[in-house]
Amino acid sequence: MSDVEYGEVRITVHRGHDDLLSAGLGLAGLAGIPLLFSNPLHPAAEELRRRAIQSSWKGIADLGPLGGYGRVYGNVPDVPGREYQAFASIPGSQAPHRVLLQLPDHFDRRKRCLVVTASSGSRGVYGAIALAGAWGLPRGCAVAYTDKGAGAGYFDYADDSGVALDGRRAKRGEVALEFEPPSAAPTVGIAVKHVHSGDNPEADWGRHVIQAAQFGLAMLDRAFPDDAPFTPENTKIIAAGLSNGGGGVLQAAGLDGANFFAGVVALEPNVHTAGHGRALYDYATEAAIWLPCALNSKRFVSAPFARMPDGAPLPAWVLRCASLRARGQLGGHTMAGQSEQAYQYLRARGWTDEAMATAASSTAFDLWRTITAGYASSYLRRGIADMPCGFHYAAVGMGGLPSVTDPLTRAAWWADGSGIPPGNGIGLFGGMDVSADPALKGSECLRALWIGDDHEAQALQASIAATAVKLPRIDLPLWVVHGASDGLLPTAFSSEPYVAWLRNEGRQPLYWKAPHAQHFDAFLALPGFGERHVPLLPYGYAALDRLWAHLYEGATWPGEVSTPAARPRGTGVLEHGMLGLT
């Protein structure tokens, strides 16, 4: 493991009405409407940071009045302190990743603790604050973050601008930018770091996490020179992440050959285990084609987003069944028969009813095509002008057509963006035809990159192979937590084969398959979700609590753990007993 290489360090102080955990907003402010900027065209760095923290919380946690955050689990106390932020580089990479250390004023120098995390999805650097920050900062740990080569540092060729270290927009050549792609015509569109950097950052998620931890140690040296050096030998480093961030910390665990980490907790990880399970790109391209038809089955009639408000099938999904029949991929003369065939196809491929029912939301929101179009470009190391299958990003104008960026929207991208469009005034265009089922063409093209054997398909498959995790050291305390109802990263394709592989190789990971938990805690505020599910975050907090007790209080690390006896929330408010945690 090489030492972290980073540029200018930006140090800011956050006390009074602007703390580390909630930017002074508290739980009510985090759950409220998006913060307004004093000058929307040129928001201040402090305002962008506060709104980035707010949007990161709202994108991950259920902060609604029925969800129980701050009452049943979790808390958002005031945590004053300092932040250290920089752009760091993996050797050989073309674009940096953003690293950040949050150092609370009450950092416990007797129980030296550094939590390191990576953002979920493709979010910006605060993307894991609701997990790692919420757990670590109140107990006196420093928390190191990385955006793992993603984030919302979008580059707009229309005005040749990107995002500076402080989150504000800046022109090419003015200052160091989070992402500065090669020059191109002003009309070429909007470039996204995860998609267009040319780095295949997913293959380096583990290195990003390790560099973030090394950056954290270096900043602790800077903050407390009399107590330096801070090292893995005298500072316990706990890695925790969720979704893609969970995959990142598991990658990092596989690169740790020198007792760097004291323990790892991964929630619903996007983890690819070579020869076991299925890669996200595989089942996501499959889902984009087949799930719209399968979800027309009457067995999913009550699943949220699977039907029209009046109970009728979604027209686009009926058309998908017809399209697959016309191509000879389905038979039969009724939608019911075609839906049943699509359902049975997915069941044979490992999809469970539980995962498919929850995946109706991802299908309705077009997440499968959104994810795979961006990931395919990343895997093939494509730039903005040559994304595979004819896709490209551009600002959305009147009638949903490509247009010129709205300057107000562009100014807020770093705070509001999710890391992969569409969203925040940016659309995903291309990959369609003029048929009755226009999206199928692009989805089949993306699928062909996985199942094909031409040069382009082989290149994509090799990039995905490079994301596979390696074995962690045999004595590493490691806990995987996953929702049984996850429809985006089904347990059957991700956590379960990973845990089984570890056990076959002599490791002893702990595993919670939390009943009734799904992928997006933030979705629990949507109609039909909160009633059916429980949040996943409290199980992550509980696993981290057990790890803390083991590392600092002498508690025995359990050899195994029983599955929590969770039950759905129903129409009322969440109560502690519903989580099944003792």
Disulfide bonds with the S-S distance in Angstrom:
Cys113-Cys141 2.11
Cys293-Cys321 2.08
Cys389-Cys445 2.05
